[in-house]
Amino acid sequence: MVRPTRPLSRRAALAALATAGALLSLGGRADAAEELRVGTLAPRASVWGRTLGAWSAAVQQESGGQLKVSLYYGGSQGDEAELATKIKDHTLDGAALSGTGLAAFAPDVAALELPLVFDGWPKLDRARNAVRPLLAESFAKAGVRLLAEGETGVMRVFSRGAPVRTPRDLAALHPFVRADDAIGRALFAGAGLRPPSLTVAQVFAALLPPSASQDAGVAPPRVDVVFASALAVTELRWADLLDHVTPDLTAYGIGGILIGAARFEGLPPEARAILRRTAEGTTALLAQRVRSADLRALSALRASKEVVALTPAERAEWETLARASRARLRGAPLRSEVLDRVLASAGP
């Protein structure tokens, strides 16, 4: 015997109609999904890659399949400079970027990654809150929308063959700088160095012993010093090629998910609302996962590498260099207002 279907209440019927209408509005018709193409350097299996995948799944689920985020992992769409260019020329709709990539749109964001400023994530969070309105203005002028905030972990100095105790040690080793890293360039310039520019994808080959690099048919610049988080060093497979860590030389690595403003505003209202809601959850999830995973990675690396403990005099040399680099960056590319808010947030 077939049971008669119970009629929907007025409230349930209205809710069902509203949901159906919202889903239909996303693509104009029920079978036409909106697709957002988003690039990232993060490997698919990394902490960042898995979290981005969870965001993509949440968008798909909340939209009933009418809004899709297609992720291009592992630098398959190029390094961060290329990702930024592709957003600007609309080849990509967005990207998940590190602080260096975000700075291509809002140079002031680099103030949050200054070395030896923060002594914990709470102060970095306080600084982010203090400068968020100013950075939002910069992103808007650049034609992008910051959907979610992210991070890459606490950046530290890793080296091979010799410890890094003072800025003078860098002259005997082989550091590198990312092409668009204004902070790195200012720091090395203060130490009288001009290291080669490399993309993230080039670092692994540059860390290989010279014979291995030659056997592979490449001749990258030699690298034996890396300034990165323990999590990045681990996820990018650089850890086995390094044997020292100087954990007290720190900066806080940030990132985020950007979408072209015109692409975002061109979406139906419900689609924009879904992206905002899921982005908030992704911001919280990235903070939770990256911070805890970075601590675990550092613990593992401390157990397997030679840990370099700085004396007060050695740390003072780095602090002098860091202050000089901040002075060099003030005004351009870092607005004084942004820099002052960041430094004030780092206080007691």
N, C-alpha and C positions, 0 to 999 in steps of 0.2 A: 504494500500500500504506500503511495507517495504522499508524504506529509505536505500540506499546503504551506507555501512560503509566507513567513510573517512579514507584513509590510513594514517598511522603514519608518521610523519616527520622522517628524518634520525636521528636527535638528539634524539627524543622521543623513536624511536625504539632501538637505542643503549643503552639509559638509562634503558629501560625495560629489555633488555637482560642482562645488568650488574646486575640489581637488582635480576633478576631470578637466575643468576649464583651465586650471593653471598648467596642467601637464600638456594639454593641447596647445596652449599659448607658447610653450617653449620652442616648438619646432614649426608652428603654423598648422601642422597636421600630426596625427597620432604616430605616424611611422617615420617622421623626420627629426632625428636627434641633432641637437647643436653639438659641435665638437670643438673643444679647446685643445690646441697642440702646445705642449709644455716641455721644454728641454731642461736637462740637468746634467751635471758632471757626475752625480752620485751613481755608483753601481747599483743595479737593481736589488742585489742581496744585502746591501749595506743598511745600517740603521736608518739613514735618510731615505734610501730607496724604498724600504718597506713602509715607512711612514707616508711617503708620497703615494704609494700604492693604496694605503688605507684611505687616504683623502680621496683619491680617484674613485674608489669603491663606494665611499659615502655619498659622493656627488651623484653617482649613477643610481644608487638606491633611493636617495631622497627625491630624485627627479623622475623616478619610475622609468629610467632608461632614456629620458628625453634630453638629458645633458650629459655629455661624455668628456672626460679629461683623458686625452691620449698622451702618455708620458714617453719621452725619448731619453733613455738612461745612458750613463757611462760616457758622456761627451759625444754621443753619436751625431749630434747636431753642431759639434765644434766646441772650442773652449769658451770661457765665459765672455770674452770680448766678442766672439762670433754670435753667441746667444743674444747678447745685448743688441748687436747690429740687426739680427733677424727679427727681434721684437720691434725695433724702430722701423724696419722696412716691411713689417707685417708678414714675413715668411713664417714666423712663429707667433702664437698668441701670447705666450708667456714663458717664464723660466723660473726654476728654483735655483737661486744664486747664493754664493757666499757674500761676505761683506765687500770683497773686491769687486764682484759683479754688480752689486747694488750701487756701488760708488760710481759706476758708469752713468747712472741716472741722477743720483743725489750724492755728490762728492762729500758732503758733510757727514754722511753715514760713517765714514772712516774714523771719526772722532771716538766712536764706541769701541774701536779695536786698538786704541793707543796702548803701547806696552807700559807695564808697571804703573797703571792707574788704579785698577780695581783689585780688591783683595777678596772677592767672593761674588757669586752670582747675584745676591740681593742688591748689591750696589750697581751692578750692570743693569739690573731690572729697573732700579730707581732712575738711572741715567736715561734709559730708553723712554721711560714715562715722561721725563723732563723735556726731551727733544722731539718726541713723536710729532707734535703739531708742526714744528719747523721742518722736519723731514718730509711730512706729508705734503707740505707746500712745494718742496723741491721735486718730489715724485710727480706731483700734479703738473708742474711746469714742464717736466720731461715727457709728459704724455703717458704715464703709467700709473697703475694702482697697486699698492702693496696690499696683497690679500692676507698673507700670513707672515708672521715673524718666525725666524728660525735661528739656529746656531750651529757652530761646528765644533764646540768644545773649548777647553782652555789651551791656548797655544803655548808651546814650550820649545826650548832649543834641544834638538837631537843632533848628534854628530857621529862621525866614524873616524877611528884612528887616533883621536886626541880629544881631550875635554875642552869645552868652551867655558872659560872662567871669566874673562874680561873681553871688552871690545877688541883689544889688541890681538887676541887669539884668532879672530876672524881673518886677519891679514895672512896668516899662515895656512888657512884652510880655504875651502871653496864653497862659499854660500851662493845662493841664487836669489832672484827677486822675480815675482810675477810682474808681467809687463805693466799692468795698471795699478800696481800696489804703491800708492803714494806714501804710505807710512813706512813701508820697507825701504823705499828709495831715500827718504829723509833720514832714516836711522843709519843706513849704510853710508850716506854722504857725510853724516856727522863723524863717522869712524874713518873717513878718508877712503872709502871703498866704492867701486862701481861694478858690482857683480853682474853676471849675464842674466838676461831675461828668459824665463822659461814658462811654458804653460804647464798646468798640472799633469797633463798627459805625457809630457816629456821628462818628468822628474825621475820616474823609475829607471829609464835607460841611462840617465845621467848618474844615478847612484851605483850602477853596476860597475864592477872592476873594469879597468880599461881593456883588458883582453877580451872580456865577455862582450863589451860594447862593440869592439872591432869585429869579433866573430859574427855578431848579429848584423853586420853591415852598416852600422850607424856610427857617427862620431859626434855625440852630443858633448857639450861642455861638461867638465868633471864637476861633480857635486858631492860634498861630504858633510854639509851642514844644512839642516832643515828646521824651519820655524813653523811648527804645525801642532795640532792637538794630538794627544796620544791616540784618540779614536781615529783620526784621519790617517795617521802613520800606520795604524793597524789595518784599517779597512782598505787602504790603497796599496797594501803589501810592501811598504817601505821599511817596515820594522826590522826585517831580517838583514837589511843592508846597513843598519846603524848599530852602534855599540855603546854610545854614551847618551845620557839624558841629563840636562840641567833643569830640574823642575821648578826652581825659584824664578826663572826668567819667564814671565807670563804676560799674556794678553788674552782678551776674551773674544773668541771668534763668533761673529754673528752671520745671519743670512736671512733669506725670506723668499716668498713666492710672489712674483710680479706678473700682472696681466696688463696688456695694452689698454689704456683708458678708453679709447674709441671702441675696441672690441667688447670691453666690459659693459659700457653704456649702451651698446647696440643690442645686448641681450634683453629678453623679456624681463619684467620686474621680478617674477618668481624665480627665474634662473639666477639673477643677481642676489636675491635673498638666500638661495641655497648655497651659493659660493661663499657669501659672508658667514653663514652659520657654520659650514663645514671648515672654513678657514680658521675660525676661532678655535674649534676643536683641534685642528692640526697644529696651531701655535702651541697650545697646551701640551699636546702629545709629543711634539718635537722637544720641548724643554725637558719634559720628564725623561724621555728615552735617551736623548743625547747626553744630558748631564750625568745620568747614572752609568751609561755605557762608557763615557769618557773616563770616569773614575775607575771603573773596572779595568779599562785598557791601560791606564797609567799604573795601576797596581801590578798588572802583569809585566809591564815593561820595566818597572823598577826592580822586579825580581830577576829579570833576564839581562839587564844592561848595567853598566857602571854608572852609578848615580853621583853626579857632581854637586857637592854642597859648597855654596859660596860663602866666603868670609864676609863680614860687614864691609871691609874695604873694597872687596870685589863688587859687591852689590852696589856700593856707592858710585863706582865707575859707570855702571849701567844706568843708574838713576840720573846721573849727570847727562849722559848721552840721550836718555829719554826726554828729559826736560828741554834739551837743545833741539831735538827733533820736533817737539811740540811748538816751540817758538818758530821754527822754520816753516811749519805748516799753517800757523795762524794767519788768517786773512785769506789765504788761497793755498790749498783748496778748502780749508776749514774756516767757516765764518766764526768770528770771535764770539758771537752770541751762542752758537752751538758748542764751541769748545769750552766756554766758561760754564755753561750748564752741566756739561759732562764732568768737568773737574770738580764742580761744587757737589755733584751727586756722589763723588768718590770719597768725600770727607766723612768724618765720624757720624 
